[in-house]
Every structure is written in structure tokens, then in C-alpha cells.
């Protein structure tokens, strides 16, 4: 919600300031240059990133605008499920939690913590490491090393969508310049025409160069940075385990 409000404030501030300076909004209306900038950015994104990263970006984008699920209630439930597993295994032995860790989504123990069970990756992380702990009998320091390696791997996977969007955002000013130059090329082709048309064409080209920068700012501040915060909250939840 705050990200959407921030984007609206930026757009309203820029457009209202431009209109207050007696600018013509029609000079900025260049739909084909929008196609150039957004289409080039989308194509570059698809070329530069594998399909799995593209899919993760699409699935994580709604969470950027809806906010992270990892709040106080979530962490309390995470502590609760770990405490319940340890308590049950201490009282009845490790075999008593075997059914819980083998089928966590049908387990009555996990069902008491709905926020945790909705995070399938976290549940898999929990159950996999409890399974190693109960079945292998490895020393605690070796289990800790295994968990750290898995967290590093998950961290790399979580960083990938943020880096993918950041690279696209960094290219948007360049795509804006391309659109502006193409607008100037069109203007030079009609250099013998009326001065009003030449002025509108030049203004539109320069205006959409600015659009590229604004789109870059929006993508960085509204998507890339929240992606980073979302990644940090996910890693914190794993370290709590």
C-alpha cells in the first residue's frame, strides 16, 4: 500500500509541477515511445534471466505491495512450532515426531500454527533438518554446518529476483535515451515542416528520456528495495530455526 502511494505521489508531483510551469501534457503523450522503453526492458529482462528467476519475480511482486507476512505473530508461531517439536520429542522420544515431520501439512501439531504452515519453503527447511537430526545422530556442530550451507543456497535463490529487477532498472535510463534519440531522428526527418511540430517532437523525445529515469526510480524504490527487505525477512526466519 505504501509503495503504491509513493508511486502516485511521485507521478502527481512531477505532472502537477510540469503543468504549473505552463507545460503541455499532450507533448508528453508519446505512446509509441512507451512501447520502446517498456518493450526493450521486458525483452532484456527475459534474455538476461532464466525462466525460474522470471517466475520468482512474478510470484514475489504481489508480496512487495501487500507487505511481508513475517511479522511478530509469524515469529511467535515459528518459535511455537519449534518448541512443540522439541517438547514432544523430549517427552515421547524422537520417533513420536516422525509422523509430524514426514507429513507436516496434515499434522495436527503444525496445523496449530497456520502462519508457519503457509510458508511451504520454511516448513520443508524445518522438516528436512529435523529429519537429519533425528535419523542420522550427527553431532550438533555438523548439523549446524549443514543448515548454514542450505541457508546460503536459499539466500542466493532469494537474491536472484532482486538482482534481476535491479539490472533492468539500471538499463531503463538508457532505453529512455534510445527513445529520445529516435524521437530526434524523426524530428530531423521533418526538419522542413512547421516549427510547432518540430518543437512538439523534440519536447516529446526529451520528455520520455525523463520518463525512463522516473521509471528507473520507481522500479528501484518500489520493487528492488522491497525485494531486498523481503529477502532479509526470509533469511531471518531461517536463522531462527
C-alpha positions, -999 to +999 in steps of 0.1 A: +000+000+000+028+025+009+047+016-023+016+023-044+010+056-025+047+066-030+045+059-068+013+080-070+029+109-051+059+109-075+037+109-106+013+136-092+042+158-081+061+156-114+030+161-136+015+189-114+048+208-114+051+204-151+016+217-157+021+246-132+050+257-153+026+260-183+038+227-198+016+209-224+006+175-213-001+165-249+036+170-257+044+142-232+018+118-247+040+095-268+025+060-265+049+045-291+079+056-270+063+038-240+064+007-262+101+013-270+111+017-233+089-009-217+092-035-245+130-032-246+132-035-208+109-066-209+129-082-237+162-075-219+148-090-187+137-122-205+171-126-223+192-119-192+174-142-167+165-179-168+128-188-166+129-198-130+141-163-120+114-147-141+088-169-124+100-159-090+099-122-098+062-126-109+053-146-077+071-122-054+058-089-069+024-091-052+042-096-018+061-064-023+029-044-025+009-065+001+037-064+027+057-092+043+040-120+062+069-122+086+056-101+114+055-106+152+027-131+150+046-152+124+078-153+145+059-162+176+043-191+158+077-202+144+091-203+179+059-222+190+062-249+164+099-255+172+092-255+209+063-280+204+085-303+183+113-303+209+089-307+238+072-337+221+105-354+212+118-349+247+088-363+264+080-392+240+112-397+221+123-387+186+101-413+169+070-395+182+076-366+159+084-388+128+048-385+115+048-348+121+080-341+101+071-366+073+036-352+067+037-316+082+007-303+062-016-330+077+000-329+111-022-316+140+009-301+156+017-279+125-019-271+120-019-251+153+005-226+136-013-215+104+011-187+095+041-211+095+024-239+076+015-214+048+052-209+041+060-242+024+097-235+019+102-228+056+082-260+065+104-280+042+135-264+057+123-273+092+113-309+085+144-317+064+167-306+092+147-323+120+148-354+098+186-352+096+188-346+134+166-375+144+177-401+118+215-396+115+226-388+150+252-363+138+269-340+162+253-306+167+282-287+150+279-308+118+241-303+117+248-265+121+272-266+092+246-284+070+220-258+079+243-229+072+251-243+038+214-247+030+207-211+042+234-198+019+219-216-010+184-203-002+199-168+002+214-170-033+180-180-047+162-152-029+188-126-041+184-136-078+150-119-084+161-086-067+193-085-088+173-093-120+150-063-114+179-041-104+197-048-137+166-040-157+161-008-137+197+003-143+190-001-181+158+020-181+176+054-184+195+040-214+163+028-230+149+063-224+178+078-242+172+054-271+136+065-273+146+102-271+172+098-299+147+080-321+123+109-315+151+133-326+157+112-357+120+115-366+122+153-359+153+156-382+133+138-409+107+165-409+130+195-403+114+214-431+079+212-415+061+236-392+081+248-362+052+237-339+056+201-349+093+202-346+091+216-311+065+191-300+086+162-314+118+174-296+099+180-264+083+146-265+117+129-271+133+147-242+102+141-220+104+103-225+141+104-216+129+118-183+102+090-182+130+064-184+146+079-154+113+081-135+105+045-143+140+036-131+134+053-098+100+037-094+114+002-102+143+006-078+125+022-048+092+004-052+103-031-062+140-038-059+145-024-024+113-041-010+126-073-026+157-069-006+137-064+026+116-094+018+147-115+013+162-104+047+130-113+065+130-148+049+167-153+059+159-141+094+132-167+097+156-194+086+183-184+110+157-186+139+154-223+131 
